[in-house]
Amino acid sequence: MSRKIEKRNPQTSTPKERWTRFYREVLTEHFIWPMVVLMVLIGAGVPGFLTAGNWLNVLWGAASLGCLALGLYFVLMTGRMDLSIESTLVFAPTIAVLFMNNWIPGLNPLLGILIALGVGALVGLFVGVLSNYANVNPFLVTLGLLLALRGLVVFLIPEGVYDVSEGFTALGRTRLGEGDIKVPVAAIVIILIFVLAYLVMRYTFFGKAISAIGNNEQATRVAGVNVNFIVVSVFVVAGVLAALGGIIEVGRLNSVDASMGEGRILLVFAAVALGGTALTGGRGRVTGVFGAVIVLSGITNLMNLVGFPTALQQVMFGVILLSAILLSSLQDSLRKRWNK
Amino acid sequence: MDVLVTAEALRKQFGLNVVVEKANIELRSGRIHGVIGKNGAGKSVLMNMIAGVFSPNGGVLTVRGSAVDNDRWDSRTATAAGIALIPQEPPRFPFLTVEDYLFLGNRKSYNFGLVNGRYRSAKIREIDEALGLDVHRNDQMVNLPIEVQQMLAFGKAVYLDEASVILLDEITASLSTVRRDALLQELTKLQKDRAIVLITHRINEVMSTCDVVTVMRDGESVKTIDVTKTSANALAREIVGDQQIDTSSVFSKRVAGETLLSVSDSNSVVLTVHRREVVGLAGLDGSGKDDVIEVAAGVSSLSNLTASLTFGSRIRSSRQAAASGVAYLPKKREEFATIQGMSVLENMVLPIARTVGSPRGLWLNRQLRPLVNPLIDSLNVSPPQPSALITSLSGGNRQKVMIGRLRLMKPDVYLLAEPTRGVDIGTKPMILETIRGVLAAKAGVVMTSESEEELVDYCDRIVVFFRGRVVKVLARGDREFTVDEIYRLSQGVTT
């Protein structure tokens, strides 16, 4: 018996071997963290970057991008795609705000938040059902929705809405605590959500089934897993997360603008890809996506601190996306070399 | 009759695995040469070597009188030497039109780089008439039936590439009866100035069409016989070889339990499975044996077949089958069973994890490891770590993991489609003994195998299929429960 236990744990190795294993693991599976370190080192020279207050701001700014990226991560893990989350980001809070201001004036803002999340879920359900049961490619379904929902928002609130109920914006606006360091609620929310996602992927059947589907959908089906249900749920989760991101963003801006988040989907893809998620499904880590969101948000923050021209920031993100693609193919070849 | 191609002691190995050794064949123009043998006998590999798809590792290949350099022999050179191989699966060019496909790589169909319409029309008409295809030049390949695609590949080789050596690798397997007869007719017409090779599983085709036949067994060409001087029965014996195993002593007859599952077609029961028995399904590819398993597993639905559980309803989906105690091992393991990016543990528990977690839905390796470890030990999976990636295991060990997965489901019926496929020779007996000793101890087992020996050694009953019908059911202890007889029956040869 003891011999068997020994056989199961062949971890007895020299420090050198352990070091090799460690850096190989980091380079092939957690490539984003060396980049986070690199960004911190570069940022160390910029006054005001490495302060607790600034980092809370980075997290605050990362909140809505993080919600979208996490939703897309789940969808990509199943080997599918969702472009519509960019429009859900603005569509869900728009409907909620219209409910509170126009349709049922005086509606409890808490109900407004629920309405927004519900709208996100419905959009996800629509995408999931259409792509799964009517066999339409989700790329096309969500491309259609991306355009349709944005158009609907422009039609509904062409001028934007500037008197949003305080209860509704609290999630994105409020800071907790006294004195110099006040913690934004959004920063707490985003961390909680990522922790939750990490636990789901690691410790639940739902999470394991998601990666199994992305790895080999046919085999997962044959193994008796309800693939249709899981895939639809994943789209619903992405919709709810996009709505949550929208609520936070509306709170931060204290208004709803019809052009909010327009074009954001590209940055979301950049974040998820930079985090090491395979666009073909089945491979990716929640921690990687989190790291990538931090890197993107941190770089934006750095550029603002040093007064980098806003027009050129777009160029910067393009360069980052290109290097992310390059790095992921580099990671693939490293993985092939080291795994024989 | 000119000798066009000679192969002497041709050898091919993949890694350390020698698949063809001592293969001899002589192809002459004016003659249809049958090549026959069981799956894995090396027929296709030999043809692929002649056609330059694989370069030989040893031996001498002579084409039109001059020996070729084995290392430089590739499909381009072979095509230039007038050798054409029509493979088992038609080439996949889904969105090419018939015209574009036929004239792919054909220089003559262009004048100074411009499409030569007159030449093309004439040739398309010629092929269409000769083979009776009734296709339009602008049809897309994907919209044509497989057999028409196959015939187009044949037509391209014969009439456009003007090959003088035509190798047909089991082309008749995917053709309908009418089309097959027409093709065989056409072959006898074409053989005048060409050498034609016909690989087939059907002895009757060899008897009716070929002039000579080469029998292959275990990677060797054992005999080349003049067809007029042999009989279907004698040929069947050559294919199986003279290994007469005394099978009745391996396992004794057992008393089976209650009926668990039955599959029937529109008018009769095709298969019944009882507790504590192993039922083998024998037959050629396309004989219907795979359909029976797939319908019972709920992965495919055929209008004429229905599978139902004794104490339950009809099986309609794979999920429902799994939930009602039917565990299925697909034939194409890598495509339909293993989840490549995941660990041994994750692969094993995937079907049951939803219900065993406590609280339900939770996935804790701590809770799952005690389920998996005893199976890893008893099946002797190597490496024995539950956290090892499934892709780091050999084919045989992956199959053990899959069998472990099925055992965890604690089913009443195991449906095993070729459980020894892609399994190394050393592991096969272990898997087969587990099937008979462990799986069939509590449940009923249905299995197929490419090897009649395995079925005779390990099954209690064998159902033999031929062209979609059950031709015979043999039980252990019957006088006819032999490899010979089963092979003959699955060939449709009756004595």
Interface residues (C-beta under 8 A of the other chain):
Chain A: K4 K7 R8 P10 R202 Y203 T204 F205 F206 G207 K208 A209 S211 A212 G214 N215 N216 Q218 A219 T220 R221 V222 A223 G224 V225 N226 G282 R283 N339
Chain B: A297 V299 S318 R319 A321 A322 A323 Y328 P330 E335 F336 A337 T338 I339 Q340 G341 M342 E346 L350 P351 A353 R354 G357 G361 L362 W363 L364 D377 P384 Q385 P386 S392 R405 M409
